[in-house]
Structures are given as C-alpha cells and as structure tokens.
Amino acid sequence: MIRLSGRFRSALIIGVQGIRARKMRTFLSMISLFLGVLAVVTVQAGAETARTLSLADIELHEGRDGTRMMFVPPFGSASQVTEDVIKGRPGVAATYTIQATIGEPRVRAINPGAQSFEHLDDYGGGPVYGPETRFEMRCDDAGNCRPVPIDASAAQPKGAAIEVMLVAMVNDIRQFRPFRPVSGSWLDFGGDPSYSPRLVINKAAAVGFSRYTIPAEMRFEGATANLTPRIIGVIDDGSEQPTAYARADEIDNWMAPPQPPQPAPTGAPGGDLKAAMVMSSGQPLQAYFRPGTAETEDLLTRRLVAAGVPREALHVQVNNARQRIEQQLAILNWIFLGMAGLVLLIGVAGILNVGLATVGERVEEFALRRAVGTPRVLLAGIVLAETLLTGLLTAGAAIGVAAAGLDVGTRILGGRIPQLQEMGFPWQAGVAGVIAGLVAGLLGGSIPALRAARIPIATVMRA
C-alpha cells in the first residue's frame, strides 16, 4: 500500500476542508473552468472519432492497417499455385475481379460497365460529346476502366440485365476488409463448392436488384456456360460500384481451363518477363497477408518463382493507412486544441481570481499557522491542493458530459453512420481532460500559493 507523506497528506486534508467550507466559491471556479476542460475533451474525442472513421473507411476499400498485399500476375500457372498455397491457411486471402452480367442474355445491361445506379445519366446511360455519341465503361482484368464508344446501330437492345464487378475470394476477405452486414448471411468457406455460386452483393448492387426484376442467369468472359447464381446476403463495402462477392472455387467451376503456356518469340523485347507470359493463364490475383504470416508469404513467393513467375513481377506493398492520415489529422487536432487552450485560459483566470480572493480573506489563518510552526511549503501545498482538486472535479464533470453527448450522438447518427455504433468514449479524451484539469489547477493556484507562503508571521497581530 502506498502511503502519502505527512505534509502532502496534511495539505490534501486541509484542502478538502477548505473546499467544503467554501462550496459556492468552489462551484463558481468550476463553472469558469468547465467550458475550457470540456473544449479540450471534445476536441480530443472528435479527433479520435475522425481517426476511427477515416481508418474504417480506408479498411473497407484497401484493407486493415499493416496488411501486406502482393499482386500475382497471370503468368503460367500462377493463379492455380496461389490458390493451392493459401487455401485454408489463416491470416491470408486472395481475390480476383471480373466483370459479370446477371439477367437476360444477349441484351445491353441497364448499367453498362457496372456503373452506379444512382448516376446512370452521368456515364454510358446519357449522351457524351453530342446527341449521337454514347459511351459505356469497360474494365480489363487488371481493373483498369475506360469509356468505350457505343455504335447505336450495332448496340444490343437494353434489357433486364445488370452488370457487377464479381470478386472471387480464396479464404474470407473480411479479415482484411471488415464489411458491415446489412441483411442475409455471409459466405461459408467450408465444405465443397457449389455449382450454383452463392453471391453476396453490396448495397450499390442491391439498389439495382430492388428496382428491376432480373432473371437469375449470370455470364462472364471465360465461362463455359451461363450459370445460375444465388444471392444470399447484402453487405456494405463502402463502394458505389455494384459488386458481388463469391467463393473462387465456385466461380472456377465454370471457368475454361487455362491454355498451355505460349512463350513470347525469342529475342522479343522485355526479356524473361515476356517469355514467362502466356495468352490465357487465369486471372491476376491480389493476395493479402496479415502481420505474422511471413512464412506463408515466403512459401508462396518460392512456389510462384518455381512455377516460372519472375520475382520482379511480384509486387508487394504494405497498407500504411494510419500513417497517411495521421499527419493530416494531427494538424487539425493541434489547431482545435489551440482554440480549446484559449478557452481553458479563461478558466485558469477564473481560478486565479478566486484563489487570490480566498488567500486575501485567509491571511490571518495562514499567519497563525506560520506562527505555530507550519512550513511555507505546506501553506503553498494547501492552496494548490484546493485548486488541483477543483480542477479534477471539473475534469470529471466535463468528461461525464462529453461521454453522455457522444452516447446521444451515437444513438441519433448510428443508423446513418454504422461505424459509430461500435465506438465507445475514447480513453484518450478522458486522459486529456484530466491533464487539462490538473494543468489549469496548477496554473491557477500557483500565484495564490506563492502569496500564501510569503505571508509574514507578524500579520497574526491583526487578530
């Protein structure tokens, strides 16, 4: 058990007695300080909330902070090797993306190029450059999209079909991109793959399926036949582009087998890189690795190199989302903390004013204490104890009000901003409030404490 020193304990006890004896004056000091501490707590809580929301949005699109991402090009049997190595392993996943059409065959999709249903008139659905020139978005296997002009005379008639970006997954991608469930269920990666692929669509795709009646028939480039999908759930992935997620092995069931390797002609520019490329050898994959899975990453790299993939073609990058946003948030945080500091100074001035008035009224008391042998340090400690306790009480009240306000805001805005539902009151804001209260008490009580310590013993003769 930690015991307080005699002088410190005496200062604390006398300080508490002084607060109890002057309740109204203490209350007025707290009012002047309350807004300043509340401003500091609010700014810190807002900064942590903004940081959490920014990271959550980035994680939906790019992955959790610290994730290592490896791009596996479609060389030789690279796609099959990647799936064989990582399937079923913890802490690792891979995806490839293709453009798929769900609905009536041999018709033009309602949203060409898998564009958002909220902006159909902004792209291929409306005229561009002139009344007769129309475009639609087309994306290649690498995910690069560009507008392609549509020949109105040769274009297929628009029918009940929707285009989506189909993301095929090896292992569960949610360990890297924490999608928020909206309805239904998520994919089950256990058991044998089904010949009727199970799909989970995002909210952008759900808009199209809710507006239009779409037949359950799906096709994509490289498929051996049209297949019948089953939509089992809806998630929020933060994307405005209609997207569907499926197990890679259920999509691979309908993929045409890769063609044998066809190396580039001897002496062609590009050296070994072009010599390893084939005409049709699967899809380019994006592999994800959590920190601590270096062994799996090394194994995959060795297997890919052994399969003929040039090592320089395996690009690895680390998602440093937190580092990217920290500097921007820090600048805003310091600006608002500076403004909150100005408000806090007003509270310090209030404590200083009340403290000087209190010391002036207690001159005889302090002089008498000096006469009976009380050290000057203890007199200063008595005054500082009162102001520090006042600052702590004010900090507690400000933290309580801020926590209650955040709880009310979460309940009101939680439906619009789902990330807020998982947030609690940030401990950093509580620590900042306590520090602000102690600093204000120290600054506001230092001058009155010095004045109390310098009261001469002769002042007791006035009594």
C-alpha positions as CSV (number, residue, x, y, z in Angstrom):
1,M,0.0,0.0,0.0
2,I,1.3,3.4,-1.0
3,R,1.3,5.9,1.9
4,L,1.3,9.6,1.5
5,S,3.9,11.8,3.1
6,G,2.9,13.7,6.2
7,R,3.0,17.2,4.6
8,F,1.2,16.0,1.5
9,R,-1.5,14.3,3.4
10,S,-2.0,17.3,5.7
11,A,-2.2,19.7,2.6
12,L,-4.7,17.3,1.0
13,I,-6.9,17.1,4.1
14,I,-6.9,20.8,4.8
15,G,-7.5,21.5,1.1
16,V,-10.6,19.3,1.2
17,Q,-11.8,21.1,4.3
18,G,-11.3,24.4,2.5
19,I,-13.4,23.3,-0.4
20,R,-16.2,22.1,1.9
21,A,-16.1,25.4,3.8
22,R,-16.4,27.5,0.6
23,K,-18.8,25.4,-1.6
24,M,-20.2,28.4,-3.6
25,R,-16.8,29.8,-4.4
26,T,-15.6,26.4,-5.5
27,F,-18.7,26.0,-7.6
28,L,-18.0,29.3,-9.3
29,S,-14.4,28.3,-10.0
30,M,-15.6,25.1,-11.6
31,I,-18.1,27.0,-13.8
32,S,-15.3,29.2,-15.2
33,L,-13.1,26.2,-15.8
34,F,-15.8,23.8,-17.1
35,L,-16.1,25.1,-20.6
36,G,-12.3,25.1,-21.1
37,V,-11.9,21.4,-20.0
38,L,-14.9,20.4,-22.0
39,A,-13.5,22.0,-25.1
40,V,-10.2,20.0,-24.7
41,V,-12.1,16.8,-24.1
42,T,-14.4,17.4,-27.1
43,V,-11.5,18.2,-29.4
44,Q,-9.7,15.1,-28.4
45,A,-12.8,12.9,-28.6
46,G,-13.6,14.4,-32.1
47,A,-10.0,13.7,-33.2
48,E,-10.2,10.1,-32.1
49,T,-13.6,9.7,-33.7
50,A,-12.4,11.2,-37.0
51,R,-9.4,8.9,-36.9
52,T,-11.5,5.9,-36.3
53,L,-14.0,6.8,-39.1
54,S,-11.2,7.5,-41.6
55,L,-9.5,4.2,-40.8
56,A,-12.7,2.3,-41.0
57,D,-13.5,3.8,-44.5
58,I,-10.0,3.0,-45.7
59,E,-10.1,-0.5,-44.4
60,L,-13.3,-1.2,-46.3
61,H,-11.6,-0.3,-49.6
62,E,-7.9,-1.2,-49.1
63,G,-7.7,-3.5,-46.0
64,R,-6.6,-3.1,-42.4
65,D,-3.6,-1.1,-41.5
66,G,-0.4,-3.1,-41.8
67,T,-1.8,-5.6,-44.3
68,R,0.8,-6.8,-46.9
69,M,-0.6,-7.0,-50.4
70,M,1.0,-9.0,-53.2
71,F,-0.1,-8.7,-56.9
72,V,0.2,-12.0,-58.6
73,P,0.2,-11.6,-62.4
74,P,-1.4,-14.2,-64.7
75,F,1.8,-15.9,-65.7
76,G,1.8,-19.6,-66.3
77,S,0.1,-21.5,-63.5
78,A,0.4,-18.6,-61.0
79,S,-3.3,-18.4,-60.3
80,Q,-3.6,-22.1,-59.5
81,V,-0.4,-22.1,-57.5
82,T,-1.6,-19.2,-55.4
83,E,-5.0,-20.8,-54.7
84,D,-3.4,-24.1,-53.7
85,V,-0.9,-22.5,-51.3
86,I,-3.2,-20.2,-49.4
87,K,-6.5,-22.0,-49.4
88,G,-7.5,-22.8,-45.8
89,R,-4.5,-21.1,-44.3
90,P,-5.2,-18.5,-41.5
91,G,-4.2,-14.9,-41.9
92,V,-4.1,-14.9,-45.7
93,A,-6.6,-14.5,-48.5
94,A,-6.6,-13.7,-52.3
95,T,-9.1,-12.2,-54.7
96,Y,-9.5,-11.7,-58.4
97,T,-12.1,-9.5,-60.1
98,I,-14.0,-10.0,-63.3
99,Q,-16.9,-8.2,-64.9
100,A,-20.1,-10.2,-64.9
101,T,-23.6,-9.7,-66.2
102,I,-26.7,-11.1,-64.3
103,G,-30.0,-11.2,-66.2
104,E,-31.3,-11.7,-69.7
105,P,-28.8,-12.9,-72.3
106,R,-27.9,-11.0,-75.5
107,V,-29.1,-7.7,-74.2
108,R,-27.4,-4.5,-73.1
109,A,-27.2,-4.1,-69.3
110,I,-29.1,-1.4,-67.5
111,N,-25.9,-0.1,-66.1
112,P,-23.2,-0.7,-68.7
113,G,-19.7,-1.0,-67.2
114,A,-21.1,-1.8,-63.8
115,Q,-21.8,1.8,-63.1
116,S,-23.7,3.1,-60.1
117,F,-27.5,3.1,-60.4
118,E,-27.5,6.5,-58.7
119,H,-25.6,8.0,-61.7
120,L,-26.9,6.3,-64.7
121,D,-27.2,9.5,-66.6
122,D,-23.6,10.5,-65.9
123,Y,-21.8,7.9,-68.0
124,G,-22.9,5.4,-70.6
125,G,-26.6,6.0,-70.0
126,G,-26.5,9.5,-71.4
127,P,-25.1,11.4,-74.3
128,V,-21.5,12.5,-74.3
129,Y,-19.9,15.0,-76.7
130,G,-23.1,15.0,-78.7
131,P,-26.6,13.7,-79.1
132,E,-25.4,10.7,-81.2
133,T,-22.2,9.7,-79.3
134,R,-22.7,7.4,-76.3
135,F,-20.1,5.6,-74.2
136,E,-20.0,2.7,-71.7
137,M,-17.3,1.8,-69.2
138,R,-15.2,-1.3,-69.9
139,C,-12.7,-2.8,-67.5
140,D,-9.8,-5.2,-68.2
141,D,-8.6,-8.0,-65.9
142,A,-6.3,-5.6,-64.1
143,G,-9.2,-3.4,-63.0
144,N,-8.4,-0.5,-65.4
145,C,-11.6,1.0,-66.7
146,R,-12.0,3.3,-69.7
147,P,-15.0,4.7,-71.7
148,V,-15.7,2.8,-74.9
149,P,-18.0,4.4,-77.6
150,I,-21.2,2.6,-78.4
151,D,-22.3,2.3,-82.0
152,A,-26.0,3.0,-81.7
153,S,-26.8,1.0,-84.9
154,A,-25.0,-2.1,-83.7
155,A,-25.7,-1.9,-79.9
156,Q,-27.8,-4.6,-78.3
157,P,-31.2,-3.6,-77.0
158,K,-31.3,-2.7,-73.3
159,G,-32.9,-5.5,-71.3
160,A,-33.4,-6.8,-67.8
161,A,-29.7,-7.3,-67.0
162,I,-27.3,-5.8,-64.5
163,E,-23.5,-5.7,-64.7
164,V,-21.5,-6.1,-61.5
165,M,-17.8,-6.4,-60.5
166,L,-17.5,-10.0,-59.4
167,V,-14.9,-10.5,-56.7
168,A,-13.9,-14.2,-56.3
169,M,-12.3,-14.9,-53.0
170,V,-9.8,-17.5,-51.8
171,N,-10.5,-17.6,-48.0
172,D,-12.5,-15.0,-46.2
173,I,-11.6,-11.4,-47.2
174,R,-13.4,-9.9,-44.2
175,Q,-10.3,-10.5,-42.0
176,F,-8.7,-7.7,-44.1
177,R,-11.7,-5.7,-45.2
178,P,-14.3,-5.6,-42.4
179,F,-17.5,-5.4,-44.4
180,R,-20.6,-4.5,-42.5
181,P,-23.6,-6.9,-42.8
182,V,-26.9,-5.4,-44.0
183,S,-29.1,-8.4,-44.5
184,G,-28.9,-12.1,-45.1
185,S,-25.7,-14.1,-44.4
186,W,-22.1,-14.1,-45.5
187,L,-20.4,-16.8,-47.5
188,D,-19.4,-20.1,-45.8
189,F,-15.9,-21.2,-47.0
190,G,-16.2,-24.7,-45.5
191,G,-17.5,-27.7,-47.5
192,D,-17.4,-28.5,-51.2
193,P,-18.0,-25.7,-53.7
194,S,-21.5,-25.5,-55.3
195,Y,-22.2,-25.4,-59.0
196,S,-24.8,-22.8,-58.2
197,P,-22.5,-20.0,-57.0
198,R,-23.6,-18.2,-53.8
199,L,-23.3,-14.4,-54.1
200,V,-23.2,-11.6,-51.5
201,I,-23.9,-8.3,-53.1
202,N,-23.1,-4.8,-51.8
203,K,-25.6,-2.0,-51.2
204,A,-24.9,-0.4,-54.6
205,A,-25.9,-3.7,-56.4
206,A,-28.9,-4.2,-54.1
207,V,-30.3,-0.9,-55.4
208,G,-30.5,-2.4,-58.9
209,F,-32.0,-5.7,-57.9
210,S,-34.6,-3.9,-55.8
211,R,-35.6,-1.6,-58.7
212,Y,-35.7,-4.1,-61.5
213,T,-36.8,-7.7,-62.0
214,I,-33.7,-9.6,-63.0
215,P,-33.6,-13.2,-64.1
216,A,-31.2,-15.5,-62.2
217,E,-28.7,-16.1,-65.0
218,M,-25.1,-15.0,-64.9
219,R,-22.3,-14.9,-67.5
220,F,-18.8,-13.6,-67.7
221,E,-15.9,-13.7,-70.1
222,G,-14.1,-17.1,-70.0
223,A,-17.2,-19.0,-68.6
224,T,-18.0,-22.3,-70.3
225,A,-21.8,-21.7,-70.0
226,N,-24.3,-19.4,-68.3
227,L,-24.8,-20.2,-64.6
228,T,-27.5,-19.8,-62.0
229,P,-26.3,-17.7,-59.0
230,R,-28.0,-17.5,-55.6
231,I,-27.9,-14.1,-53.7
232,I,-27.7,-15.0,-50.0
233,G,-26.9,-11.6,-48.4
234,V,-26.2,-7.9,-48.7
235,I,-23.2,-6.1,-47.2
236,D,-21.8,-2.5,-47.0
237,D,-18.3,-2.5,-48.6
238,G,-18.1,1.3,-48.9
239,S,-18.2,1.2,-52.7
240,E,-20.6,2.9,-55.0
241,Q,-20.0,0.4,-57.8
242,P,-22.3,-2.6,-58.0
243,T,-20.2,-5.5,-56.7
244,A,-20.8,-9.2,-55.9
245,Y,-18.6,-11.5,-53.8
246,A,-18.3,-15.2,-54.3
247,R,-16.1,-18.2,-53.4
248,A,-13.3,-18.5,-56.0
249,D,-13.7,-22.3,-56.3
250,E,-17.4,-21.9,-57.1
251,I,-16.5,-19.5,-59.9
252,D,-13.6,-21.6,-61.1
253,N,-16.1,-24.5,-61.7
254,W,-17.4,-22.6,-64.7
255,M,-14.0,-21.2,-66.0
256,A,-12.5,-22.6,-69.1
257,P,-9.2,-24.4,-68.3
258,P,-6.1,-22.4,-69.0
259,Q,-4.4,-22.8,-72.3
260,P,-0.9,-24.3,-72.4
261,P,2.0,-21.7,-72.0
262,Q,2.8,-19.8,-75.1
263,P,6.1,-18.0,-74.6
264,A,6.9,-14.9,-76.5
265,P,9.2,-15.2,-79.5
266,T,12.9,-15.5,-78.9
267,G,14.6,-12.1,-78.9
268,A,11.4,-10.2,-78.3
269,P,11.8,-7.0,-76.2
270,G,11.1,-7.5,-72.5
271,G,13.4,-10.4,-71.8
272,D,12.4,-13.0,-69.2
273,L,9.3,-11.1,-68.2
274,K,7.7,-11.5,-71.6
275,A,9.0,-15.1,-72.0
276,A,7.0,-16.1,-68.9
277,M,3.7,-14.5,-70.1
278,V,1.0,-16.7,-71.6
279,M,-2.0,-15.8,-73.6
280,S,-4.7,-17.2,-71.3
281,S,-3.5,-18.5,-67.9
282,G,-6.1,-17.5,-65.4
283,Q,-6.8,-14.2,-63.6
284,P,-4.4,-11.8,-61.9
285,L,-4.7,-12.2,-58.2
286,Q,-4.4,-9.8,-55.2
287,A,-3.1,-11.7,-52.2
288,Y,-3.4,-10.3,-48.6
289,F,-1.2,-11.2,-45.7
290,R,-1.7,-10.3,-42.1
291,P,1.4,-9.3,-40.0
292,G,3.0,-12.5,-38.7
293,T,2.3,-14.6,-41.8
294,A,5.8,-14.1,-43.3
295,E,6.3,-17.9,-43.6
296,T,3.2,-18.3,-45.8
297,E,4.3,-15.3,-47.9
298,D,7.8,-16.7,-48.4
299,L,6.3,-20.1,-49.3
300,L,4.0,-18.5,-51.9
301,T,6.9,-16.5,-53.4
302,R,9.1,-19.6,-53.8
303,R,6.3,-21.6,-55.3
304,L,5.5,-18.8,-57.8
305,V,9.1,-18.4,-58.8
306,A,9.4,-22.1,-59.2
307,A,6.3,-22.0,-61.5
308,G,8.1,-19.6,-63.8
309,V,6.9,-16.2,-62.5
310,P,9.7,-13.7,-62.5
311,R,10.5,-12.4,-59.0
312,E,10.4,-8.8,-60.2
313,A,6.8,-9.3,-61.3
314,L,5.7,-10.0,-57.7
315,H,4.9,-6.5,-56.4
316,V,4.4,-6.3,-52.6
317,Q,3.2,-3.2,-50.8
318,V,2.1,-2.5,-47.2
319,N,-1.1,-0.7,-46.4
320,N,0.0,2.2,-44.1
321,A,-3.4,3.9,-43.9
322,R,-2.8,5.2,-40.4
323,Q,0.5,6.8,-41.3
324,R,-1.1,8.6,-44.3
325,I,-3.9,10.1,-42.3
326,E,-2.0,10.8,-39.0
327,Q,-0.3,13.9,-40.3
328,Q,-3.5,15.4,-41.7
329,L,-5.4,14.7,-38.6
330,A,-2.6,15.9,-36.3
331,I,-2.6,19.4,-38.0
332,L,-6.3,19.8,-37.5
333,N,-6.1,18.4,-34.0
334,W,-3.4,21.0,-33.0
335,I,-5.4,23.8,-34.5
336,F,-8.5,22.9,-32.5
337,L,-6.5,22.2,-29.4
338,G,-5.1,25.7,-29.6
339,M,-8.6,27.1,-29.7
340,A,-9.6,24.9,-26.8
341,G,-6.5,26.1,-24.9
342,L,-7.6,29.7,-25.2
343,V,-11.0,28.8,-23.7
344,L,-9.1,26.9,-21.0
345,L,-7.1,30.0,-20.2
346,I,-10.3,31.8,-19.3
347,G,-11.0,29.1,-16.7
348,V,-7.4,29.4,-15.4
349,A,-8.0,33.2,-15.0
350,G,-11.2,32.4,-13.0
351,I,-9.4,30.0,-10.7
352,L,-6.6,32.6,-10.2
353,N,-9.1,35.3,-9.4
354,V,-11.0,33.2,-6.9
355,G,-7.7,31.9,-5.4
356,L,-6.3,35.4,-4.8
357,A,-9.5,36.5,-3.2
358,T,-9.6,33.4,-0.9
359,V,-5.9,33.9,0.2
360,G,-6.7,37.6,0.9
361,E,-9.6,36.5,3.2
362,R,-7.4,33.8,4.9
363,V,-4.3,36.0,5.7
364,E,-4.8,35.8,9.4
365,E,-5.4,32.0,9.2
366,F,-2.2,31.4,7.3
367,A,-0.2,33.8,9.5
368,L,-1.4,31.9,12.6
369,R,-0.3,28.6,11.0
370,R,3.1,30.1,10.3
371,A,3.3,31.2,14.0
372,V,2.7,27.7,15.3
373,G,5.4,26.3,13.0
374,T,3.7,25.4,9.8
375,P,6.3,25.4,6.9
376,R,5.9,27.8,4.0
377,V,5.8,24.7,1.6
378,L,2.8,23.3,3.5
379,L,0.9,26.6,3.2
380,A,1.5,26.6,-0.6
381,G,0.5,23.0,-0.7
382,I,-2.8,23.7,1.0
383,V,-3.7,26.3,-1.7
384,L,-2.5,24.1,-4.5
385,A,-4.4,21.1,-3.2
386,E,-7.7,23.2,-3.3
387,T,-7.1,24.3,-6.9
388,L,-5.9,20.9,-8.1
389,L,-9.0,19.2,-6.5
390,T,-11.2,21.8,-8.1
391,G,-9.6,21.1,-11.5
392,L,-10.0,17.3,-11.0
393,L,-13.7,17.7,-10.1
394,T,-14.2,19.9,-13.1
395,A,-12.5,17.4,-15.4
396,G,-14.7,14.7,-14.1
397,A,-17.8,16.7,-14.8
398,A,-16.6,17.7,-18.3
399,I,-15.7,14.0,-19.1
400,G,-19.1,12.9,-18.0
401,V,-20.9,15.5,-20.1
402,A,-18.8,14.7,-23.1
403,A,-19.4,10.9,-22.7
404,A,-23.1,11.4,-22.4
405,G,-23.1,13.7,-25.5
406,L,-21.2,11.1,-27.5
407,D,-23.6,8.4,-26.5
408,V,-26.6,10.5,-27.6
409,G,-24.9,11.4,-30.9
410,T,-24.1,7.7,-31.5
411,R,-27.8,6.8,-30.9
412,I,-29.0,9.5,-33.3
413,L,-26.4,9.1,-36.1
414,G,-25.7,5.4,-35.6
415,G,-28.3,4.5,-38.3
416,R,-26.6,6.8,-40.9
417,I,-23.0,6.1,-39.9
418,P,-22.7,2.4,-38.8
419,Q,-19.1,2.8,-37.7
420,L,-20.3,4.9,-34.8
421,Q,-22.3,2.0,-33.4
422,E,-19.1,0.2,-32.5
423,M,-17.4,3.2,-30.9
424,G,-17.2,4.0,-27.2
425,F,-15.9,7.0,-25.4
426,P,-12.2,7.3,-26.3
427,W,-9.9,6.9,-23.3
428,Q,-7.5,9.5,-24.9
429,A,-10.2,12.2,-24.4
430,G,-10.6,11.2,-20.7
431,V,-6.8,11.4,-20.2
432,A,-6.7,14.8,-22.0
433,G,-9.5,16.1,-19.7
434,V,-7.7,15.0,-16.5
435,I,-4.5,16.6,-17.7
436,A,-6.3,19.8,-18.7
437,G,-7.9,20.0,-15.2
438,L,-4.7,19.4,-13.4
439,V,-2.8,21.9,-15.5
440,A,-5.5,24.5,-15.0
441,G,-5.5,23.9,-11.3
442,L,-1.7,24.2,-11.2
443,L,-1.5,27.4,-13.2
444,G,-4.5,29.0,-11.5
445,G,-3.2,28.1,-8.0
446,S,0.5,28.7,-8.3
447,I,0.4,32.5,-7.7
448,P,-2.1,32.3,-4.8
449,A,0.1,29.5,-3.3
450,L,3.2,31.7,-3.5
451,R,1.3,34.6,-1.9
452,A,0.1,32.4,0.9
453,A,3.6,31.1,1.5
454,R,5.0,34.7,1.8
455,I,2.6,35.9,4.4
456,P,4.6,37.2,7.3
457,I,4.1,35.9,10.8
458,A,3.6,39.4,12.1
459,T,0.2,39.5,10.3
460,V,-1.2,37.5,13.1
461,M,-1.1,40.6,15.3
462,R,-4.0,42.0,13.3
463,A,-6.2,39.5,15.0
